[in-house]
Amino acid sequence: RAKLAALCRRGAAPLAALLLVLIYAQSFFTLIPFGRKDPVARLLAYNMEDVVNDLDKIAARDNAHVILTSDYATTAWLKFYAPEKPILPVGEDSRWGFAPPSPLLREPFLYVTETRRDAHALVQSKFRHVEKIAALSRKRKDVPITHYTVYRVSGARGELILPRP
């Protein structure tokens, strides 16, 4: 046991250094193409700027000044990469606890959601018109990491987000 313990003590730092080098190499050079399962590309929002640029083009075309989201990750990444845009989360209303200014409710919106977390039924309960208009993908080396669905939304039914009790 003493020999094994000594071997483990001597090997721990070199093994940790090797693993660190491999993780950095994977994140920078995609040594192993994991695709959608690549945790580094997914968690670091690799190529999110391209999605935001595509959303800007769609928003300009549709005269939409507000982006709705329904999941925490999409909300966070859009707030980070497009801080000047009004990003309004729907669902879990008590968590967010604010309502948009009423003039914003008259404008068209874009609802952007990770395709696997699509909650357009929730959005349809709050708006009269919900129409799918685009599908976007965040890619790394032409391998999709995350798929997004974009909807054109208009005709708010009353308050969009309920005030916190």
C-alpha positions as CSV (number, residue, x, y, z in Angstrom):
1,R,0.0,0.0,0.0
2,A,2.8,2.4,0.8
3,K,4.3,1.9,-2.7
4,L,1.0,2.5,-4.3
5,A,0.4,5.7,-2.3
6,A,3.9,7.0,-3.2
7,L,3.3,6.2,-6.9
8,C,-0.1,8.1,-6.8
9,R,1.5,11.1,-5.1
10,R,4.3,11.3,-7.7
11,G,1.9,10.8,-10.6
12,A,-0.9,13.2,-9.5
13,A,0.6,16.5,-10.7
14,P,1.8,15.2,-14.1
15,L,-1.6,13.5,-14.7
16,A,-3.4,16.7,-13.8
17,A,-1.2,18.7,-16.1
18,L,-1.8,16.3,-19.0
19,L,-5.5,16.4,-18.5
20,L,-5.5,20.2,-18.4
21,V,-3.5,20.3,-21.7
22,L,-5.9,17.9,-23.3
23,I,-9.0,19.9,-22.2
24,Y,-7.5,23.1,-23.5
25,A,-6.5,21.5,-26.8
26,Q,-10.0,20.1,-27.2
27,S,-11.6,23.5,-26.5
28,F,-9.3,25.3,-29.0
29,F,-8.7,22.8,-31.7
30,T,-11.6,20.3,-31.5
31,L,-9.3,17.3,-31.5
32,I,-12.2,14.9,-31.1
33,P,-15.4,16.0,-33.0
34,F,-18.1,15.5,-30.3
35,G,-20.6,17.6,-32.2
36,R,-23.7,18.4,-30.1
37,K,-22.3,16.5,-27.1
38,D,-19.2,18.7,-26.9
39,P,-19.6,20.2,-23.4
40,V,-16.9,22.9,-23.9
41,A,-18.5,24.3,-27.1
42,R,-22.0,24.1,-25.6
43,L,-21.2,25.6,-22.3
44,L,-19.1,28.4,-23.7
45,A,-21.7,29.4,-26.3
46,Y,-19.3,28.8,-29.1
47,N,-20.5,30.9,-32.2
48,M,-23.4,32.5,-30.3
49,E,-22.4,35.8,-32.1
50,D,-23.5,34.3,-35.4
51,V,-26.9,33.5,-34.0
52,V,-27.2,37.0,-32.6
53,N,-26.2,38.5,-36.0
54,D,-28.8,36.3,-37.8
55,L,-31.4,37.4,-35.2
56,D,-30.5,41.1,-35.9
57,K,-31.2,40.5,-39.6
58,I,-34.5,38.8,-38.9
59,A,-35.5,41.5,-36.4
60,A,-34.7,44.3,-38.9
61,R,-36.7,42.6,-41.6
62,D,-39.7,42.1,-39.4
63,N,-39.4,45.4,-37.5
64,A,-39.2,43.5,-34.2
65,H,-37.5,45.3,-31.4
66,V,-38.1,42.9,-28.6
67,I,-37.0,39.3,-28.2
68,L,-38.9,36.8,-26.1
69,T,-37.3,33.7,-24.6
70,S,-38.6,30.9,-22.5
71,D,-35.5,29.2,-21.1
72,Y,-32.8,30.4,-18.8
73,A,-29.8,29.6,-21.0
74,T,-31.1,31.3,-24.1
75,T,-32.1,34.4,-22.1
76,A,-28.7,34.6,-20.5
77,W,-26.7,34.2,-23.7
78,L,-28.8,36.7,-25.6
79,K,-28.5,39.2,-22.7
80,F,-24.7,38.7,-22.7
81,Y,-24.2,38.9,-26.5
82,A,-26.9,41.5,-27.2
83,P,-27.1,43.7,-24.0
84,E,-28.7,46.6,-25.9
85,K,-31.7,44.6,-27.0
86,P,-34.8,44.2,-24.8
87,I,-34.9,40.4,-24.0
88,L,-38.0,39.4,-22.2
89,P,-38.4,35.9,-20.6
90,V,-41.9,34.3,-20.6
91,G,-42.8,31.5,-18.3
92,E,-41.7,31.2,-14.6
93,D,-43.2,34.7,-14.3
94,S,-42.7,35.0,-10.6
95,R,-39.0,34.3,-11.1
96,W,-38.5,37.3,-13.4
97,G,-41.1,39.7,-11.8
98,F,-41.4,42.5,-14.2
99,A,-43.6,43.6,-17.1
100,P,-42.5,45.3,-20.3
101,P,-43.5,48.9,-20.8
102,S,-46.9,49.0,-22.5
103,P,-45.8,50.6,-25.7
104,L,-43.6,47.6,-26.3
105,L,-46.7,45.3,-26.2
106,R,-47.9,46.9,-29.5
107,E,-44.8,46.1,-31.4
108,P,-44.0,42.7,-33.1
109,F,-41.8,40.4,-31.1
110,L,-39.4,37.5,-32.0
111,Y,-39.7,34.5,-29.9
112,V,-36.3,32.6,-29.8
113,T,-36.0,29.2,-28.2
114,E,-33.7,26.3,-28.2
115,T,-35.6,23.8,-30.4
116,R,-35.5,21.1,-27.8
117,R,-37.0,23.5,-25.2
118,D,-39.7,25.0,-27.5
119,A,-42.5,26.4,-25.4
120,H,-44.5,28.1,-28.2
121,A,-47.7,26.8,-26.7
122,L,-47.0,29.1,-23.7
123,V,-46.3,32.0,-26.0
124,Q,-49.5,31.3,-28.0
125,S,-51.4,31.6,-24.7
126,K,-50.1,35.2,-24.3
127,F,-50.2,36.3,-28.0
128,R,-52.8,36.1,-30.7
129,H,-50.3,35.5,-33.6
130,V,-47.4,33.1,-33.4
131,E,-45.7,32.0,-36.6
132,K,-42.5,30.0,-37.1
133,I,-40.2,32.0,-39.4
134,A,-36.7,30.6,-39.1
135,A,-34.4,27.9,-37.8
136,L,-30.9,28.8,-36.7
137,S,-28.0,26.7,-35.6
138,R,-25.0,27.4,-33.5
139,K,-22.1,25.5,-35.1
140,R,-18.5,24.6,-34.6
141,K,-16.6,23.5,-37.7
142,D,-20.0,23.0,-39.5
143,V,-21.2,20.6,-36.8
144,P,-24.4,21.8,-35.1
145,I,-24.1,22.3,-31.4
146,T,-27.5,23.8,-30.6
147,H,-30.6,24.5,-32.8
148,Y,-32.9,27.5,-32.3
149,T,-36.4,28.1,-33.6
150,V,-37.5,31.7,-34.3
151,Y,-41.2,32.8,-34.3
152,R,-42.8,36.1,-35.2
153,V,-45.2,37.0,-32.4
154,S,-47.8,39.8,-32.2
155,G,-51.1,40.8,-30.6
156,A,-50.3,40.6,-26.8
157,R,-53.3,39.4,-24.7
158,G,-53.1,41.7,-21.7
159,E,-50.1,41.7,-19.4
160,L,-47.2,39.7,-20.8
161,I,-45.4,39.0,-17.5
162,L,-47.2,39.0,-14.2
163,P,-45.9,41.2,-11.4
164,R,-44.3,39.4,-8.5
165,P,-46.7,38.9,-5.6
